[in-house]
Amino acid sequence: MSQIYDIIVIGGGPAGLSAGLYGSRSKLNVLIIEKEKFGGQVTTTDELENYPGSIENCTGATLAARMKQQADEFGTNFIKDIVVDLDFSKDIKIVKGKNDEYQGKAVIIATGAKPRLGKFKNENELRGKGVSYCATCDADFFEGLDVAVVGGGDSAITEAIYLTKFAESVTVIHRRDSLRAAGSLQEKAFNNPKIKFIWDSTVVEAKGDEILEALVLKNVKTEELSELEVNGVFVFVGLDPITEVLSGHIELDPKGYIPTNTEMETNIEGVYAAGDVRVKTLRQVVTATADGAIAAVTAEEYINEKFNK
């Protein structure tokens, strides 16, 4: 634990990788700590049509790999570890991992958010047995079968369109009577003959003996119950911030997200937040990378003022 980094970035998704790139390019000694796969949630995205300048047929995995390569080329350090505790009480911040402890002059929190559960009966029991939260991870298991998608936002409709490459049919189940997804996505979905829609409905139960066989649906207006036979269901009903370890160490809003100002500063001096983990209106790769760049530049200014007088 003797080494003191200039910036410790917690999380290796687009926000964290962008922070690593900008920090390292400014000749700062930057460490990115990631508990799973570098690239974060974007690696599960099949198409990135809305990322400015992305090449044709760009995938989340290829974009994330290039981001990591860029940060690596400028000297960013990468470590796989799980953060279990933090100490932000002094000028030198301490990040405690399962494997080691790390010291830094500044910390950028880029832990992201995770898919929210559908909260229907037998969801956990049938998870991985027909219940999924990642179409690009699991779509090929449902070749020629009937599947459902729960949700009506960009993620749900993007994944529904992707699933049509594999499934015989895709039924979108949405609790409202209209989609919230971008107009271009809606147009694609409505024009896809494989996609059907069930409006004003929620999933209340997943049924099946060891593997999903059907969903029990409830109409939110009439409260009528119905059953839909499917082999798989993909749940896209929002995100929850990954901030459990941060509780008590930094200010969180009632939903668990981190409030920041436009410079990505939190309520703790020398600690910043970037990407999906912070309070914001748009959670996209393009906003995450912007957050990471701003956080790194703000952290550099802080380090120069605080430690390089």
Stockholm file with secondary structure:
# STOCKHOLM 1.0

chainA/1-309         MSQIYDIIVIGGGPAGLSAGLYGSRSKLNVLIIEKEKFGGQVTTTDELENYPGSIENCTGATLAARMKQQADEFGTNFIKDIVVDLDFSKDIKIVKGKNDEYQGKAVIIATGAKPRLGKFKNENELRGKGVSYCATCDADFFEGLDVAVVGGGDSAITEAIYLTKFAESVTVIHRRDSLRAAGSLQEKAFNNPKIKFIWDSTVVEAKGDEILEALVLKNVKTEELSELEVNGVFVFVGLDPITEVLSGHIELDPKGYIPTNTEMETNIEGVYAAGDVRVKTLRQVVTATADGAIAAVTAEEYINEKFNK
#=GR chainA/1-309 SS CCCEEEEEEECCSHHHHHHHHHHHHTTCCEEEEESSCTTGGGGGCSCCTTSTTCCTTCCHHHHHHHHHHHHHHTTCEEEECCEEEEECSSSSEEEEESSCEEEEEEEEECCCEEECCCCCBTTTTTBTTTEESCHHHHGGGGTTSEEEEECCSHHHHHHHHHHTTTCSEEEEECSSSSCCSCHHHHHHHHTCTTEEEECSEEEEEEECSSSCCEEEEEETTTCCEEEEECSEEEECSCEEECCGGGBTTBCCCTTSCBCCCTTCBCSSTTEEECGGGBCCSCCCHHHHHHHHHHHHHHHHHHHHHHHCC
#=GC SS_cons         CCCEEEEEEECCSHHHHHHHHHHHHTTCCEEEEESSCTTGGGGGCSCCTTSTTCCTTCCHHHHHHHHHHHHHHTTCEEEECCEEEEECSSSSEEEEESSCEEEEEEEEECCCEEECCCCCBTTTTTBTTTEESCHHHHGGGGTTSEEEEECCSHHHHHHHHHHTTTCSEEEEECSSSSCCSCHHHHHHHHTCTTEEEECSEEEEEEECSSSCCEEEEEETTTCCEEEEECSEEEECSCEEECCGGGBTTBCCCTTSCBCCCTTCBCSSTTEEECGGGBCCSCCCHHHHHHHHHHHHHHHHHHHHHHHCC
//
